[in-house]
């Protein structure tokens, strides 16, 4: 037996949350549209006061609105066959969930939302869809209550691109630019005021005045659970999720309110806004004017053959909101800046390729035959010839040469310039998108916090009781969580030690083989296999710690979503920093430093300490970086391609099999909410940001060892942009549009990495590279570097020679008795001096650039001042033309009857009447 049920209810009574105080309506609105004689003049202002009672509507506001499919969808599934076999405990839980659902939906109706229920049922199971939409009056009220900024006057599109302007000036075609249809217009805007409704553009059309993103925002005051791991910036408190986030489904004191809690409890299985139709065009010949926003994004952004095109960021912002758009803006900006870094890095690498065959020390080593017999690599290992490592030394010269110094300084300044120009771009986008002065209203407590808080306390700002957790108890929990973080870092270090022991033992075992080539390459083979094992450890520990960090952060009881995300981000980044960078740091700064000398080798757990192979540790560090960085990128991209496809296939197969059973004849047809429910839930932007920040670390912190790192990052990011675009447009449910002013806490982390990169590269060049020993030898002994190989080798102590009845050499600056030679101390002083000079030069230049490049472009400052000036002029003109009394703005009065009066709110907090300011206004001053 199959059936499909539908029920719809939309109460005329609308409950609004209490507003403790109303500020006087003195906002200056700029109106370029001609106004009727009986209305205010251009740029007029009026101040409002309360009216006792209600006034009769002066006329209907706007055109009649057409029925909308839905602004938001709630879904839950139930298995009727399984319900018959449940025990009493599970049945009680099911009944409780049903009661919570019914209470929640009833309270949504009381809040003024239209609730339309659709049921798709077959024999064993049922899928329920709750379609929510907000009437015009509710949208207007919450838009003002939540201080949404809406358009006043349309402006020419201000999008600018210096490279496009340069190419146009040079007369060169710009293949990166593309004309995308339906470019969203830009506006002067201000906070919405119901009493000034007629001043806002498009207020005469109820269907288009509030865009789909604004309607979702009005519906979603709290950041949704499915996207709770996004940016570290404040969430946008906006109108349908605002209602969903604070509507009760039980007792308020027990924290039984909000859609987040219901999703966590499994009362609903999904909550999402609808996509703007299918992403594929029905016909290939469909004109651009007939495409929906989603189809435009798919055609001009998410397709693979658009990999070289600029992103339509205004379209992304219009469809997904500022938070998602800022992520793609940052990703595209960072990728664009990788182009010069990749070009210079590739050039430096090619220079190294040419220098391999002309480098005098390398030629001496390869032609030394049996001149340099090296000491054994282990107790039972044979003596070996330095000339057998010729190819290994040649490979090291690809990365270790004079160009590396220039490239390190270049990348240090590149990172500083990138971040400075990103600040400017971020400020420009924030102004264009109306977020430059974005200030969130006082953050509410997180639903999870409210549900778990042991007590309530008076909020000094709102004057209301709200869930409270003692600061002393929270501090104790944070400290306890920090101990767990330290323990996990210790686990990472233990894994690193195990990798070190593995490499040492593997090198010893291979050195014992009667194969000269394998013996010479033993250290490199052990290092490469160790890098692969280390990558596996990194990926496993990352998965474990992510879950642990989320549990710890929830346990710490952070009151607001912003504090929760900041604490979570900091925990994860600290761990991932140690997890990903511990092995490269060991190779760069510790390996080969504590080896000892023949007859007095140092050991770790009875195993001789590792030493750098012939050619130095820089080539091994480059290998480690490429294995971890490129290996992680390949694995992540494969996961992002295959895993969503498999998950999406299973979701569609599971739901469509039910649909075929339920409605065989209608299986081909599919409602929009059913199609969107088959998509994967949005998981936010946290993982995307973390991946890019870690990549930025690899590109900057260890770039002296691997000039090709920016090139691999560039290739990965070209793929990453389109992969993420396809996920948002094609594979994931539409996220709730959220506003943001910048990329949040990640900008501070990036700045910290850029400063760390300067110090790291200074020490790499000074202590790991051969640059300074070669410069020292060239200045003190031979300018053509003849004899440099012999200069870097020490002779074994007499005791060791007598014990083995033969002499041998090893890499070190030591005397015959094993003590450090004067050359070692001279080089140490030079290295430390180089670190100090390098850091001071780079930091000084960075500081000068920081002072010369303002964070906010002058053009943006001028536009902000221009907008403020126009507002002042509008006020002055209004006072001159109208005197002290302005004409009464009556167009908003048509909302009075639908708004009602003295209605209670079924949300958090006590019942409260609708403020009388909403029901009427006068123009007296």
N, C-alpha and C positions, 0 to 999 in steps of 0.2 A: 504494500500500500504506500502510495506516495502522495505528497501534498505540498502545496506552497501557500503559505499564509502571509497576509500583509495587513498591518494595522498602522494607523497614523493618528497622531494627536498633536495638537499645537494650541496651547492655552493662550487665551487673550490676556490673562493676568500675568504680569511680568514682575518678578521680584528682583530688586536691585540691592547690592551690598551697601552697607552704611558708609556714608562719607562724613567723617567727623567735622570737617571744615571745608567750606568752599571759598576759594580765593575770588576776589572780584574780577570779573571778566574785563580785563583791560588789554588783552592781546591785540596787537596791531596787525591787521590783515591787509595785504596788498591785493587789490582787485583791479584787473585790467579789463574786465568785461563791462560793457555799458549797463547801467542800472536804471530801472524805471524811475519816474519822477517821484513816486511815493515811497521810494526807498532811499537808503543812504547814498551819499555821493561817493565818488572814487576815493579809496583810501580812508573811508570814514571809520570812526571808532565809536563805541558806545559802551557804557558801563551798565551792569545789570544789578538788580536787587530782587529780593524775594517778593512773591505775590502770595497772599493768603487765598487759597482755593485755586480753581482752574479757570482758564479762559477758554472760550469757544474757539474751535479751530478756524483759522482764517482761510484755509484752503488746503487741499491735498498737496503734500510735499513730494515732488518727483513723479516720474511716470510709474504706472503700475508695474510691479515686479513680476516677472515670469517665474513659474515654478522651477526651483533648482533641484538637481538630483540629490545632493547632500553636501554639507560642508565638512562633515566628519563621520567616520564609520567606526562602530564598535562591533566586535565579533566574539561569539563564543560557540563552542561545539559541545554536544552531549551525545553520549552513546546510550541509546535506549535499551539495547540488549544487555549491555554491561550493568545498567542500573538495576536490572532484576536480580543480579547475582551479588550485589553489594552487601557487605555485612552492616551491622547497625552503625558502627563508627563512621564508615565511609558515607553511608546514607545520611547521617546527621550533618556531615560536612557538606554534602551536596545540597541538602535542604537549606543550610545556612547560606551557602553561596547564592542559591535561588532567591532567598529573602533579601540578601544584600543587593542583588541585581535589581529586583523589583523596587526596593526603596530608592536606589540610586536613580533609576529611570523616572520614577515618580517625582523625585526632587528636581530632575532636569526639566520635566514638564512644568513644574511650579516656577522654575527660574525663567520660563519664557521660551525655551527651545522647542522646536518642532521635532517630535520623535516618531520616526516611521520604522516599523519593525517588519522585516522580511524573513521568512523561514524557508529553508530548503531541506526537505525531509525525505528520507527513504526508510526502508525497513529497519536497519540496525542503528542509524545515526541521524543527527539533525545539526545543521549549521544555521545559526541565527545571526542576522545582520541588523544592526540598529543604525539607521540613517539619521543623523542629526543635522539640523540647519537652524540658523539664527535669524529671526525676523528682523526687519529693518529697524524697528524701535530698539531692540536689544543691541544691535550693532552700533547704533548711534550712541546709546548710553555708555556702553563699555569702551567705545573708541575715545570718548571724552574722559571717562574715569581712568583709563589706562594711558592717557596722554599720547595717543598715536598722532604722528605727524602726517597730515594729508595735504594735497597740492592746492596752491593758491593761484599760481601763474606758471604757464609753460615756458620753458627756456629752450634755446637751441642746444643740441647735444654737445656736451663739453668734453667728450672723450677725445683725448689727444695722445699721439704717439710720436716721440721725437725721431725715431728711426723712419717712420712713414713720411714725416715731414722732410727729412734729409733726402730720402730716396726721390720724393717728388721734386725737390729743389734741383737734384742732380739729373732728373729726367729718367730715372731707372724704374722700370715696372716693379711694383711691390707684390711679389707672389705670396707673401705671408698674409696680406690683408684680403678680406672677403666681405662683400656686401651681404649682410644677413637681413632678411626681411623682418618687419615688425619690430624695429628698434624701439625699446621703451622710451617715451619722452622723459625729459627732466623738468623739474619744477622748483620754484620757490615754494616752500612748505612751512607750516607751523602746526603746533598742537591743535587738535580738533576741538572746536567749541560748538556745541549744539545751537547756542544763541546766534552764531554767525554762520549758520549752515549755508546760506545763499552766497557767501563769499568764497566758498570752496568750489574748485572746478569740478564739473560733472555732478553737482549735487542734485540736478534735476532728473537724474537717472538712477533709480535704486539698484538696478541690475549691475551697473558697472562702477558705481561710486566707490564701493569697497572691493578691491581686487581679491582674488582667491587667497593670496598669501595673507592679506589683512584679515579676511574672514576666519582663516585658520588660526591666526594669532589671537583674534578676539575670542576664539573658542578654546584657546589653550594657554592659560596663564602660566602654568608650570612647564618646565622643559620635560618632554615626554620620556618615559622610561626607556623606550626603544632607542632613543638617541641620547641617553644621559651621559655618555662618555664623549662629549664633543669638546669644544674649546673651553679654555679656562675662564673665558669672559662671562659676564653676567648674562643669564637668559633673558629673553624678551618677554615681559609680562603682557600678554596681548589677549583679545576678547574671547573663542569657544573653548580652548584648552584652559583658559582662566576659570571658566565656569566648571569644566570637568575636574580641574585640579582641586577645587575646594568644595565640591558638592558632597554632602554627607550621605553615607549609606548605613550608618549606625550611630553609636553614641560618640559625640565630639570628644569627650574627655578621654576616650580610649583610642583616639586617633583614627577612627573609622571614617575617613573621608578621602576623596581624591582618586582619580583614575589610575595613578601610579600604583597605589596600594592594591587596588583591585586587580591590576595586571600581575603584580607580584604574587598575589594570593591565588591566581588562576581562575578568578571569577570571570574575567574576560581573557580571551586568547590574543586579541590584537586590538589596537586603536590607532587609526591613521586617517589623514585627509586623502581624498581621492585625487588620482592623477587626472590630467586634462585630456582624457581620451586615450586611445592607443597611440603608441609611438611611431608605428609604421603608417605611411600614407596609403589610403585604400586604392588609389590609382597612381601609376607612375607619372601620368601627365597632370597631376593636381598642381594648380598654380600656387605660388608662394602665399598669395593673399588668403587662400583657403586653408592654410595650415594652422594647427593649434600650436600653442607654445611648446608643448612636449615634442611635437613632430618637427618643429623648427630646430629645437635643441638636438634632436637625433640626426636630422639631415645635415646640419652645419657644425656640429660639435662632437657628437659621440661616435661618428663613423671613422673607421681606421684610416681611410684615405685622406682624412682631414688632419693628419698628424703634424703637418707643417704649417697649418693655418693658425692665426691668432684666435684666442678663445672669445666667444661672445659673452663677456662677463656681465653686461647689462641684462641680457636675456636670462643668464643663470641666476642673477640676483632677483629678477622679477618673478621667476618661477620657484626657486628654492629658498630665497631669503638671503640676507647679507652674510650670515654666518658661513653658509656653504660657499657663497660667491667669494668671500675673502680667502677661504682655503685654496680655491682654484686660482685666485689672483696671485696668492703667494707661490703656489706651485709653478704657475706659468712664469712669474717674475724670476724665481730662482733658477728655473730651467733656462730661461733666456740668458741670464748672467753666467751660466755654465758654459755657454758657447765660447767666449773669449778665454776662459780658464782651460777648457778642453783643447782649444787651438794652440795656446802657448805650451800646455803640458805635452801635447803630441809633438810639437816642434822641439822641445827639450829632449824628449825621448829619441827623436830622429837624430839629433845632434849626438846623443850618446851612441847610437848605432854607428855613425861615421867615425867616432873617436875610438871605438873598440880596436880598429885595425891600425890606428896610428899612435896608440898610447904606448909610450916607451916601457914603463914598468910591466905592462901586460905582455908585450913582446919578449921582454927579458925572462919573465916567468915561463912562458910557453916554450922558449928555446933553451931553457936551463938544463934540460936532459936530467942527468943524475947529480947536478951540482948541489942541490938542496935536498938532503935526506931528512925527513921530518920525524919527530919523535912519535912513538905509538900513541893511539887515541884511547887505549885502555891498557889494563895490566897485561893481558895476554894477546894484545893486538900486535901485528907486525909493524915494522918501520915502513914508511911510504915516501914516495917522491912528490915534491911540490908541483912538478911539471904535469903530473897526472890530473891536476885540478884546473888545467888550462881553460877548458870550456866554461867551468863554473866562474872563474875570475872574469872571463870575457862577458858573461851574462851580468855580472855585478857592475861592470862599467857602463851598462845601459842606463843605470839609475844613479850611479855615484860618480859625478863629474862636476866641473865648475858651473854648468848651467843649473844645477840643482839649487845652488845658493840664490841665484837670481830668481828662480821659480818659487822658492820658499818665501822670499820677501814679497814677490808679486802676489802670491796667494794670501799672505797676511793682510796686505793692503786691499786686495780684492774682497776679502770677507768684511772688512770695515766699510768699504764703499757700498757693498751690497746691502748691508743692514741700514746704512744711512739713507740710501736711495729708497729702500723699502719703507722706511718711516715716511718719506715724502709721498710715495705712491699710496700708502695706507691712508695718510691724511687726505690726499686728493679724492680717493674713492669714498672715504667716510663723508666728505663734504658733498660729493655728487649724489651719494645715496641717502643723504639726509641723516647721517649718524655722527656727524662731527661733534655735536653737543648732546650725544645720546647719554642720558642718565636714567638708569633704571629706578623705578619706585622702590621703596623700602622692601628688601627681600623677605618673602615669607619663609617660615621654616620648611625644610624639606618634608614631604609626606612620610618618608621612612623615619625621619627624626621625630616627627610628631607622634607617630605610632609607637615609638619605643621610649620616648622621654618619660621618666618616672614621676614627674611633677609638673605643675604649671606655675608661672610667675608673671607678674605684671610687666608688660613691655613699656619702658619709659617713653617710647616714641608714640605708640598707638594708644596707650592707656588701657589696653585690653589684656586679659589673661591669655597666655599662649604656652605651649609646651616648653619645658625648660630642663636643661641638664647642667648640673653644677660645673663651673669652670675647673675647680680643683680635681674633680673626678675625670674630666676630659683630659687634663694635663697628665694625670697618672696613666690614662689609657694611651695617650700619644707617646709617652716615654716607654711604656711596655711595647707598643708597636715598633718603636725605634729599635728596641732590643731584637725584635724578630727580624727587622731589616738587616741589622748587623750580623745576625746569625746566617741569614741567606747570603750575605756578602761573603761570610766565612766559607759557606758551602762552595761558592764560586772559586774562591782562592784554593780550596782543597782540590777542586777539579783541575785548576791550573797546575797545581803541584803534581797531580797524577799525570797530566799531559807532559810535564817536564821530565818526570821519571820515565814515562813511556818513550819519549824521544831519546833519552840517554841510553836506555837499555837497548832500544832498537838499533841505535847507531853502533853500540858495542857489538851486538850480535852480527850485524852486517860487516863490521870491520874485521871480524875474525874469519870471514870467508876468504878462501884462497883466490880472490879475484881482485886485481889491482884497481880496475875501474869502479867496481862496487864499493871497494874500501874508500876510494877517494870521494864517492858520492854518497857515502853512508849517512853523513850528517844531513844532507839535503833531502834524501828519501825519507829519513825519519822525521824531518821537519814537515814535509808535505803531508804525510799520513797523519801526523799529529795535528795539523791544521784542520784536516777533514774531521777527525774525531772531536776536536774542539768545537767545530761548527755544530755538530750533532748535540753536544752538551749544551751549547748556547741556546739552541732552539727548544730543547726540552725544558731547561730551567726557565726560559722566558714564559712558556705556557703555564708552568706551575706557579711562578711568582705573580703573574698577572691576576690569577684567581685569588691568591693569598693576599695581595695588596688590596683588592677590592673588599675582601672580608675584613681586613684590618681597618680600612678607612671607614667602612660602615660601623664597625665596633667603636671607633673613636667618637662617634656621635657629633659630627659637625652640623651646625644648625642650618646653614644655607647651602644651596647647590654650588655656589661659587667656591666657598671654603672647602667643600667636599672634593670638587674637581681639582683645586690647587693642591690639596694634600695628596690625592691619588696620583696626580701627575708627578709630583716631586718624588714620591716613593718609587714609582715605576722607573723614572728616569735615572735616579741614583743607582738602582739595581741594574738596569740595562746598561748604564755606562760602565760599571764594573764588569758586567757579564760579557759585553762585546769588546771592550778595550783592554781588559787585563792582560790577555795574551800578547797583543801588539806592544803594550807598554813594557812587559817583561823582556821581549826580544829586543826592543829599541834601547832600553836603559839598564838592563840588569844582566842579560845573557852575556857570558864571556868575561864578566868583570871580576869574578871570584873563583877563577879556575885554579890558580896556583902555578906551579912550575914542575918540571920533571923531577921526580923523587919527593915532591911535597904537594901533591894534588889535593884540593879540597873536595869533600864529599857531602852529599845530601842523602840521608838514610842509607849510607853505605855505598851509594852510587856516585861516581865521579861527576862533578858539576859539568854542565854543558859548556862548550866553547864555540865561538863563531868559526864557521868553516872558512876555508881559503877564499878570500874576496870580501870577508867581513859579514856583519849581521844585517847590513842594509838590504841586500838582495833577499835574505830570508824574511825580513820585515815586509818587503814588497810582496813576496809570495803569500805571507799570512794575510795581508790586507786584501789581496785579490781573491783568495779563497773565501774569506769571511764575507767581504762586501759583495762580490759578484755572486758567490754561492747563495747568500741570503736573498739577493735580488731575484735570482732565477727561481728559487723555491717559492718566494712570495708571489711572483707573477704567475707561476704555475698554479699555486693555490687560488689566487684571485680569479683565474680563468676556469679551472676545473671544478673547484668546490662549489661556487655559486650555481654552475650549470647542473651539477648533480643534485644539490639541494632544491633548486627550482624544478627540476624534472620530477623529483619525488613529491613535492608539494602539489604540482599540477596533476600528477598521476593519482594521488590520493583523493584530491577533491573532485576531479573530473570523473573518476570511477563512480563516486557517489552520485554525481549529476547524471551519468548515463543510466544508472539504476533508477534514479528518481524520475527523470524526464527524458526517456529515450528519443522522443521526437524533437525535443528542444535542446538536445545536448550541444548542438552546433552553436546556438545562440548563447550569449553570456552577458550578464549584467556588469556594469563597470565595477561595482564593489566586489563581485565575485572574481573578476579578472585581477583586481589589485590585491585581493587576499591571497591569490596564488603566488604573488611576488614575495621576495624575501624581506624580512624586517630590516629597517635601517639600523645600523650598529654605531652610527655616529662617526666622528672624524678623529677620535683619539689615536687609533692605530695608524691612520694615514699620516698624521702629524709626527708621531713617534718614529715612523719609518724614515721620513724625510730628515728629521733632526739627527738621527743616528747616521744617516748618509752624509749629512753636512759635516759631522764630526770626522768621518773617514776622509772626506775630501780635504779638510783643513788641518786637522791635528797631525796627521802622518804624511802629508803630501810630499815632504822632502824625500820620502822613501819610494814613492810611487807617483810619478808625474801623470800616469795614465788614469788615475782615479777620477778626475773630473770628466774624462771622456766616457768611462763606463757609467758614471752617474748621469750624464746627459742622455745616453742611449736608453738607460732605464727610465728616466723621467718622461721621455717622449712616449714610451709605452704606458707609463703610469697615468699620465693625464687622460688618455683615451680609455684606459681600463676603468678608472674612477668615474669618468663621464658616463660610460655605458652602465656601470653599476647604478648610478643615481637615476638615469633616464629609463633604462630598460629592465633592470633586474630587481631593484629594490622598491618597496613601497615609498610613496612620497613622504619625506620628513616634514615635520611642522616647521614653517618658516620662522626663523629667529633672527633678531637683529644683533649686531656686534659692531664695535668701533674699530677693533683691530684683532690680531690673532691671539691676544691674551698673554698668558704666562710663557708661551713658547718663544716670544720675542726676547724675553729676559734670558731664557736658556740658550738661545742662539748667540746672544751677545757674550754670555759666559764662555761658550765654546770658542768663539772667535778670539777672545783674550787668551784662553788656554792654548790655542793653536800657535800663537806667537812664541810662547815659552817652550812648547813642545818642539817646534821646528828649530829653535835656537839650540836646544840640547842635542837634537838629532844631528845637525850639521857639525856641532862641536865634538861630540863624543862617539857617534856611531859612524859617521862618514869619514872617508880618507882625505877630505878636502884640506883640513888643517895640517895633518902630518905631511902631505905633499907640499903645501905652501911653506911649511917650516924647512923641509929638506931643500926645496928650491932656493930658499933665501940663505941657508947656512952652508950648503954643500955643493949641489950641482943644479944649475938652472934647467938643464935638459932632463933631469930625473933619472939619469943613468946611475945604477947602483941602489935605487930606492928599495927594491925587493930585499936585498941583503941588509939594508938599513932597518927594516921592520922586523927582522928575525933575530932572536937571541940564541945563544948556544947553551946546550944542556950543562948543568953543573958537573964538575969533575967526578963527584961521587956517583952520579947516574951513569956517566960515561964509563967509569971503571966497572960498575956492576954489569953493564951490558957489553963491555969490551968494544964499543963503537960510539962515535959521537953523532949527535943529531941536532936539529934546529927546531924552534917553536916560535910562534908569533907573540912577541912581547917586547917591551923596552926595559930589559933587565940586564944586570951584570952577570958575570959567570957564576957568582955565588947565589944567584936568584934574587938579589935585592934590586929594587927599582933604580934605574940609571938616571943620571942628570937630565938626559933627554926626556925621560918620562915627566919629570917635574917641570921642565921648561914647557913641554906641551900642555901639561895640566894648567899652568898659569895662562897660556895663550888661549886655551879652550874656555876657561872661566871668563877671561876678558872678552872673548868673542860673544859669549852668551849675554853679558851685560851690555855691550855695545849694540848688538843686534836688537835686543829687547827695547833699549832706550830709543834707538832710531825709529823702529817700527811704531812703538807706542807714541812717540812724539809726532810722527807724521800722521798717525791716526787721530791724535788729538787736534791737530791743525785742521784736518779734513772735517772733523766733527764740528769745529767752530765755523769753518767756512761754508758748510752745507747746512742750511737751516732744516729743521725737522718738518716744518710746514712750508710748502712752496709759497713764494710771494704772491703768485697769481691766486692761490686759494685764499690767502689773507685778504687780498684786495676784494675778492668776491664776497667774502663774509662781511667785510666792512661796507661794501656796496649794498648788500641786503639790509644791513642795520640802518644805513643812511636812508634808503628808500622807505623803510618803516617809519623813521622819524619824520621824513617829509610828508608821508601819508597822514600822520597824526597832526602835523602843523597845518596841512591843507584842510583837513577836516574841521579843525577848530576855527580856521579863518572863514570857512564857508558856512558852517553850521552854528557857530557860536558855542554856547555851553550845552546846547541840547541837540542831540542827534536824532535822526528819524528812526522810528521803531522798525526793527527787522522782524517781519511777521512770517517769513516762509517756514520757519521751524515749528510753528504752532500746530501744524497738522499731526505732530507726534503725540499730542497731549492725551488724546483718548486712549491710544495704544499703550502709552507708558503707565497710565493709571496712577493711583496714589495710595499711600499708607499700606503697601504690600510687604509681606515678610520675605526674607531670603532663606532658602533651604540650604544654605552653605555654612561654612565655618563662621562662628561668631553668632551673636544674638540677632534676633529679628529686628529689622529697622525699616522705617518708612523711606519712601523715595524722597529725596530732597526737593523742597518746593521750587528750587531754582530751575529744576528740569521742566517743570510744568508751565512756567511763564516767565516773562522778562519785560522790563521797562527800559526806556532809554534815558532815564534821568541820571544826572551826575551827582 
